Amino acid sequence: MTIRRVVPNIQVASEEGVARSRDFYGLLGFEEVMSMGWVTTLASPANPTAQVGLFTEERTGPVVPDLSVEVEDVDTVYAQVVASGAEVVRELRDEEWGVRRFFVRDPNGRVVNVLTHRPR
């Protein structure tokens, strides 16, 4: 199994909160690389896999995940998670913005968004 990146997700209360967080993480060298309004991704220009996600809400899942893990083969990981008996919080599915993902709860109660980018 190949992990491509791990992204901590931070829930913010509003668009104003996103702006304040963007400014703060900018002090640490992060730059905005994606914004869909409800989710914004900041990344290091020197290491694009070093990222932080800012969420005002989760539009297609039941909760804002605590972190996101991008894997090479999400279908295989999903099958392993289901076989393990772990709690799937949201079933595997394709999103309109080009990712295939599911949510799973870790043993500490944290929700993990496991995803892969689909070829375009």
Buried (B, 14 or more C-beta within 10 A) or exposed (E): EEEEBBBEBBBBEEEEBBEEBBEEBEEEEBEBEEEEEBBBBBBBEEEEEBBBBBBBEBEEBEBBBBBBBBBEEBEEBBEEBBEEEBEBBBEBEEEEEEBBBBBBBEEEEEBBBBBBEEEE
